Amino acid sequence: MKHKALITAAVCAALAFGGVMFAQAPVVNIGTKHGNLRAAQGFIVQAYQKIDAAQADNHDELGGHAGKAKEFLEKADAELRQAASYADAHGR
C-alpha cells in the first residue's frame, strides 16, 4: 500500500513540475488596433523578463514569490488578450 501511495505522489509531483516547465512566458501578440492593451501587454512582458533576471541573479532563492508574481503576470496577459478579443467581437 505504501508503494502505491509513493508512486501516486511521484506522478503528481512530476505532473505539477511539468506544468511549471511548460508555462508560456507572455509575448506581445495583441494587434495595433488596441494600442493601449498592446502597450500594457508589452509592460507585462518586460516585467516577466525582469523577474526572470532577478531569479537568475538570486539563484531562484526568492521564497517562491517571484514565481507567484510571474503566475499573476501570465493571468493578466490572458485577461488582456480576452479584452482585445471581446472588443473585436463587439466591433470596437
C-alpha positions in Angstrom: 0.0 0.0 0.0 2.8 2.4 0.8 4.4 1.6 -2.6 1.3 2.6 -4.4 1.0 5.9 -2.5 4.6 6.7 -3.2 4.1 6.1 -6.9 1.0 8.2 -6.9 2.8 11.1 -5.1 5.7 10.8 -7.6 3.4 11.0 -10.6 1.5 14.0 -9.1 4.8 15.8 -8.5 6.0 15.1 -12.0 2.8 16.5 -13.5 2.9 19.6 -11.3 6.6 20.2 -12.2 5.9 19.6 -15.9 3.1 22.1 -15.8 5.5 24.7 -14.4 8.2 23.8 -17.0 5.7 24.3 -19.9 4.2 27.5 -18.7 4.4 30.0 -21.5 6.0 33.4 -21.0 3.9 36.3 -22.1 4.6 37.7 -25.6 3.1 40.8 -27.2 0.5 39.5 -29.6 -2.3 42.0 -29.3 -2.7 43.9 -32.6 -2.1 47.6 -33.1 -5.8 48.1 -33.3 -5.8 48.0 -29.5 -2.8 50.3 -28.8 -3.4 50.7 -25.0 -3.9 46.9 -24.5 -0.8 46.2 -26.6 1.3 48.6 -24.6 0.0 47.1 -21.3 0.9 43.7 -22.7 4.4 45.0 -23.5 4.9 46.1 -19.9 3.8 42.6 -18.7 6.5 41.1 -21.0 9.1 43.5 -19.6 8.1 42.7 -16.0 8.2 39.0 -16.7 11.7 39.3 -18.1 12.9 41.4 -15.2 11.6 38.7 -12.8 13.5 36.1 -14.8 16.7 38.1 -14.4 16.0 38.6 -10.6 15.5 34.8 -10.3 18.8 34.1 -12.1 20.7 36.8 -10.0 19.4 35.2 -6.8 19.7 31.6 -7.9 16.0 31.1 -7.7 16.0 31.7 -3.9 13.2 34.3 -3.6 10.9 32.2 -1.5 8.6 31.3 -4.4 7.3 34.9 -4.5 8.9 35.7 -7.9 7.3 32.6 -9.4 4.0 33.6 -7.9 4.4 37.1 -9.4 5.0 35.5 -12.8 1.8 33.5 -12.5 -0.1 36.7 -11.9 1.5 38.3 -14.9 0.5 35.3 -17.0 -3.1 35.7 -15.8 -3.0 39.5 -16.5 -1.7 38.7 -20.0 -4.6 36.3 -20.6 -7.1 38.9 -19.4 -5.7 41.5 -21.8 -6.0 39.1 -24.7 -9.6 38.3 -23.7 -10.3 42.1 -23.6 -8.9 42.6 -27.1 -11.0 39.6 -28.3 -14.1 40.9 -26.7 -13.6 44.3 -28.3 -13.0 42.7 -31.7 -16.2 40.6 -31.3 -18.2 43.7 -30.4 -16.9 45.9 -33.3 -14.8 48.1 -31.2 
